[in-house]
Amino acid sequence: ETKERLYQFYDLVKSSGLKEFEKAIETFRNWQKQIMNSFGYDLHNGFIEGLNNQTKVIKRNAFGFKRFDRFRLRVLLHHQYKYIKFRVA
């Protein structure tokens, strides 16, 4: 049923003649398998996206770390990683 509705959506957009949606439909067609799987399985990457967002906030608030190893340690500390072997020079 979901696949049928997706094809109906494709036809509706095609018949509308809106060029802006043609690119969207092309993207939908390229990712159709993954889109259909997202409806069939209750899996998502929200947790990882949240970690990525928090890491970007740390980077933004730090106004640039001069040493990557310090930035890495700060990110790991924030995300509460344990059992990390690190050396501070």
Secondary structure, DSSP 8 states (H G I E B T S, - for coil): -HHHHHHHHHHHHHHHT-HHHHHHHHHHHHTHHHHHHHHHS----HHHHHHHHHHHHHHHHTT--SSHHHHHHHHHHHTT--S------
